[in-house]
Amino acid sequence: MSFRIYAVANQKGGVGKTTTAVNLSAALARLGRRVLLVDLDPQGNATMGSGIDKQDLERSVYPVLLGLMPIDQARIHSEAGGYDVLAANRDLAGAEIELVDLEGREHRLAEALAEVKNDYDFVVLDCPPSLSLLTLNGLCAAHGVIIPMQCEYFALEGLSDLLNSIKRVHANLNPKLEVIGLLRVMFDPRMTLSQQVSDQLVTHFGNKVFQAVIPRNVRLAEAPSFGQPGIVYDPGSRGSKAYLEFGEELIARLDERSATEVA
């Protein structure tokens, strides 16, 4: 399997980006893949959700972006999730300012990840909910974008903005960037609107919509407070099973694509 970098991104906040990044990383690790989770959000929620204390980080993504530390020295292993983490905390907000004057500022992460491409099968990037310089670094490093989507009206409005941003990055900074797929999250089948929006997504985006659907699930919401991915905290919950199915679907799509390219 080739080395793949996927950015989990959505310019709208509160749509399950971090939950998706953490649980996808844990699912891929459980499926036997070597995974690095990169926390690009100064809130550090993916770091905490992986069981790593963000308060006193001596190693993080911050010095990596500034070229002060290589990834192989900065990464921390998540015992809870079974994957490696480039952690983040509030210090990362300062990197935005410091990056502005650096040469090739949008490609700092891509250059750093190139040094560890033989160490991993997947790199999952948890991007902040804005098109900041941190998100831009994620999009410039990634092969593709996974977009978590709540099936509600305002989510559709925000989607067009995000797709336009991805197109601009593709055209100007990263020609290999593409939308890998849309993942329906926090899905409640009892709500008519959820089903309607879900149907609209499938109509408009076809097979770009993942078949896996992540239900609204209290166990997934509880897991971060215990410093564990949901699929570790309660493997039997509906949410955990759905993320494992998502990991399997992502691997299957990649295998299918690789076979097509070879043919």
C-alpha positions in Angstrom: 0.0 0.0 0.0 1.3 3.4 -0.9 1.8 6.2 1.6 -1.3 8.4 1.8 -2.0 11.7 3.6 -5.6 12.6 4.2 -6.8 16.0 5.6 -10.0 15.9 7.6 -11.4 19.3 7.0 -14.5 21.5 7.1 -14.6 25.2 7.5 -17.7 24.8 9.7 -17.0 24.1 13.4 -18.6 21.4 15.5 -19.1 18.9 12.7 -17.1 16.1 14.1 -13.7 16.7 12.4 -11.7 15.8 15.5 -13.9 12.8 16.4 -13.4 11.6 12.8 -9.7 12.1 12.7 -9.1 10.3 16.0 -11.4 7.4 15.4 -10.3 7.0 11.8 -6.7 6.8 13.0 -7.6 4.3 15.6 -9.6 2.2 13.1 -6.8 2.1 10.6 -4.3 1.1 13.3 -6.7 -1.6 14.4 -6.8 -2.8 10.8 -3.0 -3.3 10.9 -2.0 0.0 9.2 0.9 2.3 10.4 -0.7 5.6 11.2 0.4 9.1 12.2 -2.2 11.6 13.4 -1.2 15.2 13.0 -3.1 17.7 15.2 -3.1 21.1 13.4 -5.7 22.7 15.7 -4.3 24.9 18.6 -7.2 23.6 20.7 -5.4 20.3 20.9 -8.5 18.2 21.0 -7.2 15.4 18.9 -4.1 15.3 21.1 -6.3 14.9 24.3 -8.6 12.4 22.5 -5.5 10.3 21.9 -4.7 10.2 25.6 -1.8 12.7 25.4 -1.8 15.6 27.9 -1.6 18.8 25.9 -0.6 21.1 28.9 3.1 20.4 29.1 4.2 19.3 25.6 7.9 19.1 25.1 7.4 17.6 21.6 4.7 18.8 19.2 3.9 19.9 15.6 4.9 23.5 16.5 8.7 23.1 16.2 8.2 20.8 13.2 6.4 23.5 11.2 9.2 26.0 12.1 11.9 23.6 11.0 13.3 23.3 14.5 12.7 19.5 15.1 12.2 16.6 12.7 9.0 14.5 13.0 10.9 11.4 14.1 11.9 13.3 17.3 8.6 15.1 17.7 6.1 12.3 17.4 4.5 10.7 20.5 3.0 7.2 20.5 -0.6 7.0 21.6 -0.9 3.9 23.7 -4.7 4.3 23.8 -5.1 4.5 20.0 -2.1 2.4 18.7 -0.9 5.2 16.4 1.7 8.0 16.5 0.7 11.6 17.1 2.2 15.0 16.3 0.5 16.8 19.2 -0.7 20.3 19.5 -1.7 22.9 22.1 -2.3 26.6 22.4 1.4 27.3 21.5 0.5 26.3 18.0 -1.5 29.6 17.6 1.9 31.4 17.7 3.1 29.3 14.7 0.6 31.1 12.4 2.4 34.4 13.1 5.9 33.0 12.9 5.1 31.2 9.6 4.0 34.3 7.8 7.6 35.5 7.1 9.1 32.0 6.3 9.9 30.9 2.8 7.6 28.3 1.4 5.3 28.7 4.4 2.4 26.7 3.0 4.6 23.7 2.4 6.4 23.3 5.7 4.3 20.3 6.8 4.6 18.6 3.4 8.4 18.9 3.6 8.5 17.5 7.1 6.2 14.5 6.3 8.3 13.6 3.3 11.1 12.5 5.7 8.9 9.9 7.4 6.9 8.5 4.4 8.5 5.1 4.8 7.3 4.9 8.4 3.6 5.1 7.8 0.8 3.9 5.5 -1.5 6.7 6.5 -1.2 10.2 7.8 -4.4 11.8 9.1 -4.5 15.6 9.5 -7.0 17.2 11.9 -7.4 20.7 10.5 -8.8 23.7 12.3 -12.3 25.0 11.3 -11.0 27.9 9.2 -8.8 28.4 6.1 -5.9 29.4 8.2 -2.2 29.0 7.4 -2.3 25.8 9.5 -5.2 24.4 7.4 -3.4 25.5 4.3 -0.3 23.5 5.4 -2.6 20.5 5.8 -4.1 20.9 2.3 -0.8 21.5 0.7 0.6 18.3 2.3 -2.4 16.1 1.6 -3.2 13.7 -1.2 -6.9 14.1 -0.5 -9.6 15.6 1.8 -12.2 13.8 3.8 -15.1 16.1 4.6 -17.2 15.2 7.7 -20.8 16.4 7.1 -23.7 16.8 9.4 -26.9 16.3 7.4 -28.5 19.7 8.0 -29.3 22.7 5.9 -26.4 25.0 7.0 -23.9 22.2 6.4 -24.8 22.3 2.7 -24.2 26.0 2.6 -20.7 25.7 4.1 -19.8 22.8 1.8 -19.7 25.0 -1.3 -17.2 27.4 0.4 -15.0 24.5 1.4 -15.0 22.9 -2.1 -14.1 26.3 -3.6 -11.2 26.6 -1.2 -10.0 23.0 -2.1 -10.2 24.0 -5.9 -8.1 27.1 -5.3 -5.4 25.1 -3.4 -5.5 22.4 -6.1 -5.0 25.0 -8.8 -2.4 27.1 -7.2 -0.5 25.1 -4.6 -1.1 21.4 -4.6 -2.1 19.8 -8.0 -2.4 16.3 -6.4 -5.1 17.4 -3.9 -8.6 16.0 -4.4 -11.8 15.4 -2.5 -11.6 11.7 -1.3 -15.2 11.7 0.0 -17.9 13.1 2.2 -18.6 11.3 5.5 -22.0 11.7 7.0 -21.6 12.1 10.8 -23.8 12.6 13.8 -26.6 11.1 11.7 -30.1 10.7 13.2 -32.3 8.6 10.9 -35.4 9.7 12.9 -35.1 13.2 11.6 -36.7 13.8 8.2 -34.3 16.6 7.4 -31.3 14.4 8.0 -32.5 11.9 5.5 -33.4 14.6 2.9 -30.0 16.2 3.1 -28.3 12.7 3.0 -30.3 12.0 -0.2 -29.2 15.3 -1.7 -25.6 14.6 -1.0 -25.8 11.2 -2.7 -27.6 12.8 -5.7 -25.1 15.5 -6.2 -21.9 13.7 -5.3 -22.6 10.0 -6.1 -19.8 7.7 -5.0 -17.9 10.6 -3.4 -20.2 10.0 -0.5 -18.9 7.2 1.7 -21.3 4.3 2.3 -20.4 4.3 6.0 -22.6 6.6 8.1 -21.6 7.6 11.6 -24.6 7.8 13.9 -25.2 10.3 16.7 -23.7 8.3 19.6 -23.2 9.2 23.2 -20.2 6.8 23.6 -18.3 8.6 21.0 -18.9 11.9 22.8 -17.8 10.4 26.2 -14.6 8.9 24.9 -12.4 12.0 24.8 -12.9 12.8 28.5 -11.3 9.4 29.1 -8.4 10.1 26.8 -9.4 7.3 24.4 -10.7 7.1 20.8 -14.3 5.9 20.8 -13.5 2.6 19.2 -11.2 1.8 22.1 -13.4 3.2 24.8 -16.4 1.2 23.7 -15.7 -1.0 20.7 -19.2 -2.4 20.7 -21.0 0.9 20.4 -22.8 1.8 17.1 -20.5 4.7 16.6 -17.3 2.7 17.0 -18.5 0.0 14.6 -19.4 2.7 12.1 -15.9 4.2 12.2 -14.3 0.7 11.8 -16.5 0.2 8.8 -15.3 3.6 7.5 -11.7 2.6 7.9 -12.3 -0.6 6.0 -14.1 1.3 3.2 -11.3 3.8 2.9 -8.7 1.0 2.6 -10.9 -0.9 0.1 -11.3 2.3 -2.0 -7.6 2.8 -2.0 -6.9 -0.8 -3.0 -9.4 -0.6 -5.8 -7.9 2.6 -7.1 -4.3 1.1 -6.9 -5.5 -1.9 -8.9 -7.1 0.3 -11.5 -3.9 2.4 -11.9 -1.8 -0.7 -12.3 -4.2 -2.1 -14.9 
